[in-house]
Amino acid sequence: MPPESSRAAPRKRGRGLAIAGVAALLVVGFVVASGLMNRNASQARLKEWTDTQSVPVVSVISPTTGENKSSLDLPGRLEAYSRAPIYARVSGFLKAWYVDIGAPVKAGQLLAEIEAPDLDQQLLQARAALASAQAGEALALVTAQRWQTLGGTNTVAKQTVDEKTGDLTVKQALSKAAKANVDRLEVLADFKRLTAPFDGTVTTRNTDVGALINADSSAGLALFVISDTRKLRVTVSIPQNYVPAVKINTKVQITVPEYPGKVYYGVVDASARSVDPQSGTTRMQLVVDNSAGELMPGAFANTRIELPPTVQALTIPAGALIFDQKGMHVATMDANNKVVLKTVTIGRDLGQVVEIATGIAATDRIIDSPPDGLADGDQLRVVETKVDGEKAAAAR
């Protein structure tokens, strides 16, 4: 028989192999379990990342406050402060004209003369009729005086005296009518001379020597147009919501294309005090000094009216507004990053930013450029955005 020590050695080796096998199985099980756990964790993280990415990301801003200075830029048309079309009051032919377009004239200066032979003949006839009426009046006066003397001696009937006195009254009335007709024709004869009604410039001449002149042809072209261009009017149409901010004597900047970079200054002189139902605007008249004569009536002009600032007004970017069937809204975020839609009204539209009259508070978190289809309670991811004050001022 082999010794005891030789039988124990194989048993020890077998036990070591069993322990090593168990250890290997444990290692393999640990590796497999770790892999499964890592896989499940990765799937959970992937699901969480996917869910997170499916939530829209929006930027949130706060309404800006402060004095919002803005201006109102509107087109306008320059007009002479005083403008008088000159029409003929008598018919005839143009005898001569003495001023042309662009010529300065003084009040009462002769512009042209009209030759009116028909009127001259009517005046001669009227004067002859006046002389005849005055002669008849003189004869009736002498006759009436004589009959009144005879009536005082009771040598003639009182009826005859009254007839002679009545005849004198008729002759006096005829004489006055003839004199009135002569005066009327003499006044018309004065209109053969066309004169300037005020100091100004001849801006239009629509006639020439020998042209046929028709009286009272105001429906046609004026013979001359005199314009006072020392001051000019500018008529602009102010949108209804800006009318309360544009007061009388408000200063206005005026520019014209022919002088780029040059600014003229005027003031608001008058307001129509009514709204045109067709355009929803109010017509206002501006006055600008033109003593240098650089501006021309009838020209196009750009006007800029500085609007008074609104203290503590809330402004937001125009892109934050939402328009739908229910009206105008802005989307805000609550403390849980959920959407809250608020109905707002616009005070003033300043272009890239709008001034909100009602609906939001200074502490609201406004979604800038909200995506389509937002509804109350939607969960969103938020990126806070700081509003650059200088950029906001530039936008205003």
Helices and strands as residue ranges (DSSP letters): H 4-54, E 57-61, E 70-86, E 92-97, E 104-105, E 110-115, H 117-152, H 158-190, E 193-195, E 200-205, E 212-213, E 224-239, G 240-245, E 251-255, E 264-271, E 281-289, E 300-307, E 314-317, G 318-320, E 321-324, E 327-333, E 339-343, E 345-349, E 353-358, E 366-368, E 381-384, H 389-395
